[in-house]
Amino acid sequence: MKDYWYQKDSYEQAIEHLSNGKRPIVCLPTGSGKTRVAQKVAADYVAQGKRVLFTAHRSELVNQSARSMPDIESCTIQSSEDLRGFDLIIVDECHHATAPSYKRLIKNNPKALTLGLTATPTRLDGKSLKVQFDEIIQVAKTSELIEQGYISGIRLFAPEILIQSGAYTRDDLNLANTDRFNDLAVSEYLKIANGKKGVVFCVDRAHAHAVAASYRKSGVRAVSIDGATPTDVRAGIDLRWAAGEIDVICNCELYTEGVDLPDVDFVQILKPTESLVMYFQMIGRGMRQGGEMLLLDHTDNWQTHGLPSHDYVFTLHPEDGKTCASTSKERTQLDRGEDGEVFDTGRPIVDYRLVEIERLQSKKALAQILVNDGILTKTQIAKNVGASVERIKAWFPEYRLKKDLPSYAGARQKALRLVNEGLLNKEQIAKEVGVSHSIIHKWFPEYRSGKKTKLKKLVEDNIYSVKSLALMTGVSAAEVRRQYPDYEDRFYGNTTALIKNYSSNLLPVEEIAKLTGTSKAFVRQTLPGYAKKLNEARLEKASDSLRSLSLEINNLYLQTSAQLDSGIPISQVIKDLGVTERMIASWFPEYRSRSTK
């Protein structure tokens, strides 16, 4: 059997570490051939007359090793309790090695060295592997092996996100099992991967059965399988897959680790997960060959964990001393094209704490305007700005309604919308929202607009068709032509130029199509690459906004630090500065135990 360069390097480093009494982990991407490294190491030990044990947490993994390494002993970790006298123990999917059963096996074989195999030596629960292992051997990057054709390249498509990652219970995840969810999953397959063979990851057994039924309803040869499926039935499904009689396998908690399923052209993920290990293992089912794999992720896993081709560097000795850390090269922002395909923008990931601060400050600024008006109750202000009543009370504890003004619930918000539309004068707005003309004048003293005023301004721009003018002002097209008989109607004369003119203002494709009376397809044809340009502009604007906040955020951090160091209670700091308890806990963990009450 031919060994690839990274397998040779991994083998040589593993032998060197074992010879020095170390317990290494061989870390290679899923599908790149970790088992081949284990075969060579095991063969060396057997040639020296030593006993070698291969163990894993699933029988499928053990059976595969027994076929590829017949000269050594193999068993599941569950049946290893009485095994003793081994010189080398090979642990497959060794990120599970923190379990008590693995610890008992190592304790019963005190002279044995340990070799771990995994693509992801990290854990969601934060437990470190440095008790069981000493070093991580990571000789190849995922992007490097994809580029050289040793594992599959990946095209990631992110259709509509139907369920987001988070701390879900089983009942919560059952919400994903709906006809709309399942039918949409099938329709995306038919649109993106029709005719290809692949694996679908579902949230539970019932979901796997339902999704398979949806596939069959659309004429796709699909079956469901899970951990409770009898062994002989699973074996029969594997044979039918190999014979080309099955196109799609919908599974739950079965095909995530170590299953060597050939000819997987696509992977569809309907299961959210906070675990990097789980995400990479699901994707790994389609990375066992060269070429290109299609990945359809209906969750926000891709936003949480990044592209599968990101290069992660794992260590047993992170700076925090607590977890087996996994850090990629500086992650960059991902975004979706209009066809759902995900691309890397090359821009730095936005810190969620900055986004949270920006969001809260924006809400507080709007609430401050309403507080200054003094015409809404705290509950009404909370509803208008999208914040909780408790937060409004914390921000403005002394706020009271102004006695000389009546309470106009929602009137100002409605009036503001009408002012932005610019179609009515002040008297008409006052009548529409049910307040006096003087109140409207008090709220919007500079407002001097109406249909004719807005129409005149747009006509002066000389870039809109008559139809567009009518749509934007509410004036009929006939009235526009009557008032401005010499106005050039660009819609028929130069539609392409008009579309390009609109695009200079970075308007959405849908809006350009509506304003020019054309279709979205025609706009996209006229403006190739425009969707990507829009995404880049939006991300640039977001980056500029966050950069402009940096000084203010730093000042907020310093003010918070100063008040906490002065012994001011956390509740008072929250009230004074508008920060949240979560922000304080993130910035100053040492204050976490202090009561806010």
N, C-alpha and C positions, 0 to 999 in steps of 0.2 A: 504494500500500500504506500502510495506517495505521501510524504509529509510536506506540508507547506512551511514556509520560513517561520511563521509565527508559532506553529506547533513545535518546531525544532527548538526555537528560542525558549519557549515555555517549558519544554521538557528539560533542557539543560539547566535552566535556573531552578526548577523543582528538585532535580537530583542534587544540585549544589546545596540548596537549603536543607534538604533532608540529611545529607552527609554531615552537615554542621549541627544536626540535632534540632533544626527549626521545623515548624509546622506551617507550610505555605498554603496559600489559596491560589489556584490558577484561575484567573479572571479573563475570560474571552467572551465576545458577544455571542448571543444565542445563534446557533446554526453554523458556527465557525469550526466546530470539531474539538471541543474540550475532551470528549471521551477518548480521542486518539492519543492525547497527551497521557491520560491515565493508563491506557493500554501499554504504552512504552515504559512508563515508570514501573507498573506492575510486573512486566516481563523481566525487567532488571532484577527486581527483588526475588521473583520465582527462580531465576537462573542462579541466584545465590543460595537457594534452598530455604528461603524465608516464606513465612505464611502471610498472605495478603487477604484482606476482607474488603469487599465493596458493599456499601450500604447506602440506602436512601429511604425517604419516607413513603414512597409509592412503589407498588409491585411492578408497574410498567417500567419504571426506571431500572429496577433490579433485574427484570427479565431481559431487558435490552443489554445490560452489562454481561449477563450470563452467556448470551449469544456471542458477544464480541470478545469476552475475556473468559474462555472456558477453563483456564488453568488456575483460577482463583476462586475463593468462596464468595458467595453473594447472598444477602438476605435483607429484608426490610428492617428498619430500625426497631419496629415494634416486636420483632421476633429475635432480637439480638441480646436479650438480657443475660443469657447463660453462656455466651461465647467468650472464650479466653484464649490466651496464648498466641496472639497475632503480633507480627512485627511491623506491619503497615496497615492502616485503616484509611480507605479512600471514601470520602463523604461527598456524594453528589448533592447538588442544590444545597450547599453547606450554609446558606443563610438561615437554614432551619436549625443549625447545630446548637442553639442556645436552649433547646428543649431538654427536660430532665432525662429522657431516654438516651440521648447522645452522651450526656455527662456520665450516665451509668456505664455505658459501653467503654468510654475512655478510662474510667476508674477501674473497670475489670481487666483492662489491658495496660497496665502502667508502663510497660517497656515499649509500647507501640508508638510509632510516629504517625502523624495524621496529615493527609493531603486533602484539601478541600477543592471542590469544583463548583463554580457558579458564574453567571454573567452579571450578577448584581449583589455584591457583598455588602448589603445594607438592609436595614429593617425599619418598618413603619413605626414599631413600638420604641425605637431608639436604643434597644439593647445592643451593646458592643459585642463584636466577635473576637476581641483581642484576648479573651480568656481561653478560647479554644484554639486560636491560631496566632502566628507571630508575624507573618509577612503576606503581602498581596503581590502576586506576579501579574503584571499587566503590560504586555509587550506590544500590543497593537490597539490602535484606536478604531472605533466603529466606522468613522468616515473613511479611514485609510483602507479598511477591508472592503467597504462598498466600492470605493474608487478602483481598487485592483480586481474587483469581480469575484471575490471569495464568498461574499454574502450578497443578498439581494439589495438593490436600491429600493427606495420607498417613495411613492407619491401619496401624499396625505390629503384626503378630502374630508372636510368638516361640514356636513350638512347641518340642518337645523339642530341646535342643541336641545334635546328633549329632557335630559336630566343631568344635573350638575353634580360634581364630586362634593363630598362632605361626610360628616359623621351620620350615616343613615342607619336606621334599623331595617330589619327584613321587611317589616310592614311598609315602611317608607318606599323601599325599592319596588315593592309590588305595584306601586302606582305607575311604573313604567310599562306594565303589561296591559296595554290598551290596544284596541283595534287600530286607532289612528297611529300610534307609535309603531306597531308592527308592520302595518301596510306602508308607512313612510319608509321604514328600513328596507323593505322589499323594492319599493319604487326607486330608491337611490341605488340599490344594487343593479337594477335593470338599466338605469341611466348611465352608471359609471363602469360597472364590471360585468355586464351581461354576458353570459356564456362561459365565464371563468369559474374555476373551482376554488372553494375557500371555506373558512371557519368563522362562525358567528359566536361571540361571547355574550351570554345573557345573564340576567341578575339572579335567576333561580330556576328550578326544574320546570315549574309551570310556564314560566316565560319562554324557556327553550322550546317546549312543546308547542306553544302558541305561535312563536315566530316561524318554526318549521312548517306549521299548518298554513301560515300566510304565504310562505314561499311556494308550497305545493299548490295553493289556490291560484297562483300566478303561473303555473306550469313549470316550475323549477323543481328538479329532483332533490328533495331535502329530507333529512332525518334529524331527530333530536337524540342527545345522549348526555348522560350525567353520571355522577358517582354511584348511583343506585342501579344503573343499567347492568344486568348480569354479564359476567365475563364472556360467555359464549356469544351473546348478542353483540357485544362490543367487538369481538374478534370478527364476527360476520360483517359488521359495518366496515371494518378496516379492509377486509377482502373485497367488498363491493366498491369501496373507494378506489382501491388499487386497480380494479377492473374497469373503472370509468362509469360505473352505474349510479354514482351519487355525485351531485355537484356542490351541495352545501351541507355542512354539518353544524347544527346549532347545539352548543354545549354549555354546561354549567359546571364550574369547579372541577374540570377534568383535564382539559387540554392546555393548561397553563404552564406546565413544567415538563421538560424532558421527553415529550411525546414526539417521535420521529415520523411525522405525517408527510409523505412526499406530495409534490405537485400542488402546493398551496399557492394560488395566484393572488388571492385577496384575503384580508382579515377585516371583519366588521365588528366594531365594539359598541355594544349597547349597555355596557356595564360601567358605571363610574367608579373610580378608585382613587384614594389618596396615596396609594402605595406605588412608588417608582418600580419596585420589584414586580408587582402584579402587572403593571402597564407594559413593561419591557418583555415580560414572559408571554403575554398575550400576543404582542407584535411578533415575537420571535417565532411563532408557528409558521410564518411566511418568509422567514429569512434564511432558509436552509439551502438556498441555491442562488446562482447568479441571476442576472436579468433584473426585472423590476416587479415589485409587489405593490398592489393597491391597498391602501389602508383607509377604511371608512370609519371615522370616529364620530358617533352621534352624541358624545358626552363632551365635557370640557377638559378631558384628560390631557389633550394636546396643549391646552393653555397652561395647565398646572405643571406638566412635566417637560414640555418642550418637544422638539422634533426627535424622533428615534435616532437620527444620525448625529445628534449632539454628542460630543466627546466627553464622557464622564471620567473623572479620575477618582478612584476610591482609596481610602486610607483607613488603617486600623487605629491611627493615632491622631485624631482631629484635635484642634486647639481647645475645644470645649471639654475634651476628655470624657465625654459621655456617650457619643454615638459613633457608629461607623459611618463617617461622613461620605457624601457623594457630591462632588462639585464639578460642574462642567466648565469648559472655557466660558468666558463671559457671555452669558445668555443674551440673546437679542429678541426683540419683539416680533411675534408672529402675527400674521393677518390672513384673512380669507379673500380670495378673488371672487368675482361674481359667479363663477362656476362652482364655487365651494372649495377649490383647491387651495391649500395653505401654502404660503410662501414666507420666507424670512426677510423682514424689512431691513435687517442690518442695524437697527436702532436698539439702544440699551433697553432692558426690561425696566418698566416703571415700578418704583417702590410703592407697594400698596399703602404704606403709611402716609406717603405724600398725597396719594389720591384721596385717602380718607380725610386728611386734614383739609385739602382743597374742597372736598364736598361739604364738609361741615362749615367751613368758613363761608362758602357761597350761600348756604342756607341761613347762616347767622346774619349775613349782610342783608339778605332779603327780609328776614324777620325784623331787623333793625329799622328798615324803612316802614314796615307796617306798625311797629311800635311807635315810631315818631308820628305817624298819622293819628294813632290813639283811638281808632274807631272800631277795632276788632277785639274780641276777647282772646285770651291766650289759646283757647281751644281752636278758635277760628284761624288764628295766626299759624298754629301748628299744622292745621289742615292745608293752608295755602302754601306753606313752604316745604311740606313733606317731612316734618320732624315730629317727634313725640311731644306731647303736652309737658311731660316731665323735663325734657330738654329746654323747652321754651321757658319754663319756670326757673330752671337753673341759670339760663342766660340773662333773664330779665326778672329777677325776683321782686323788684319794686314796681313793676308795671301795673298801671291801672287805666281803665278807660277814661278818656277825657270827658268831663261832665257836660261841656258845652256842645258836644257833638253826639248825634244819635249813632246807634250801632248799625252800620250798613254791612250785613254779613255777605261777604263775597262780592260786594258791589264794585270795589276798587279793582279787584282782579279782572272782572268782566269788562269794566271800562278800559283797563289797560289793553286788553285784547282788541277791543274795537278801535282804540287809538292807533295801535300797531297796524291794523288793517287799513286805516286812513280813508275809509269810505263814507263816514258820517261826520257831520259837524258837531260842535259841542252840545247844542240843544237836542239834536237827535240822539246822541250818546246818553245824555241825561235822562231822556224819556225812556230809552231802551233799558237802562239799568235801574230806573226808579229812584233817582236822586235829583236834586235841584241843579240848575245850570251853574250856580255859584260854587257848588261842591266840585263839579267837573273842572271848573276854571281853577279852583284851589289846587286840585290834584295835578292838572296838566296846563299850567299857565302859558306855555309856549306853543301849545297845539293850535295849528291854523289850517287844518287839512279838510278835505272832502273829496268827492269823486272827481269834480272838475279840476281841482288843484292837483290831485295825483295824476290825472290823465295828462294835464299840461306838462308836468315834469317828465313823464315817461315819453311823451311825444318829442320833447326837446332832446332826449337821449338819442333818438333816431336809430334805435337798434331793434325795435320790436315790430312784429307783424300786427296788422289790425286785429286779427283774432286774438293774439296775445294781449294786446292792450285791453280788449273787451274782457278777457278772462281776469286780468289783474285788477281792473278798476270797477267791474260790475256795470259798466256802461255798454250798451249794445254796439255791435260792430257798425250798424247803420248810423248810429249817432256819432260814432268816431269819424266816419267818412263825411258826415254832414258838417261837423265842426272843423275838420281839417281835410278839405277836399284835395289839397295838393300833397298830402302826406304819402310818402312812398311805401307801398306795401311790400316789404322785403320777403314775405313768406313765399310768394310764387317766384320772385325774381332771383333770389340768391339764398336758398335754404341752407346750402352747405356753409356759406360764409356766416350765416346767422348762427348756426350750430357752433362753429368754431369761435364765434364772438362770445356766445354764452359760456363756452368751456373755459375762456380766459378768466371767468369769475369763479371757476371750480364748482359750478352747480352740479347737483346729482343728475345722473343720466335720466331718471324718471322726470325730473323737473324740466330738463332741456327738451325732452320729447313732448311734454305737455305744452310748453310755451311755443314750440315751433310747429305743433300739430303733426309731428312725425311719430314713428314707432321707436321703442328703445333699441331694437335691433339696428335700425337705420342710423341712430346716433352712435352706437358702438362701431358700426362699419365706417362711419365718417371720422371717428376719433379712436383709432387703434391705440391700445395702451393707456386709454384715459382712466380706466378703473384703477390701475396701479398708481397712476399719478394722483388720483383722488385720495387713495389710502395714504400715500406718502405725505401729501399736504396735511391730512388730518393728524397723522402721527407727529409731523413737524410742529403743528400748532399745539398739540398736547405737550410735546417736549418743551417748547418755548414757555408754555404756561407753568410747567413744573419748575423750570429754571428760574422764572421770575418769582416763584414762591420760596426759593431756597433760603434767601436772607431772612424773610419773615418767619419761616419755619425754624431756622436756627435761633432767632431771637425768642421765639416761643419756647423752644427747648431750654435756652439759658434762663428765661424768666421762671419756667417751671422748676428747674434745678435750684435756682436761688431761693424760691419760696419754700421748697421742700427742705433744703438745708437749713432754713431759718426756723423750722419746726412748725410751719403753718399746716394745719390739717389738710388732708387730701381733698376733702369735700369743699373747703374754702378755695383751694387752688383751682379745682374744676370750675367753681362759680366765677372766680376772678378772671381766669384766662380762657375759658371756653374749651379746655381740653377734656378728654374723656379718661375714664379709669383705665381703659384698655391701652391708650397711648402712654399713660404714666407707667403702666406695668411693662410695656415694651421698651420704653426708654430707660427706666430705672427699676430693674427687677428687685433691687434690695428694699423697695418700698411696698412690695406686693402684699406683705403681711399687715400693713397698717390699715386700720379700718377707715372706711369713708363715711361712716355714720357718726 
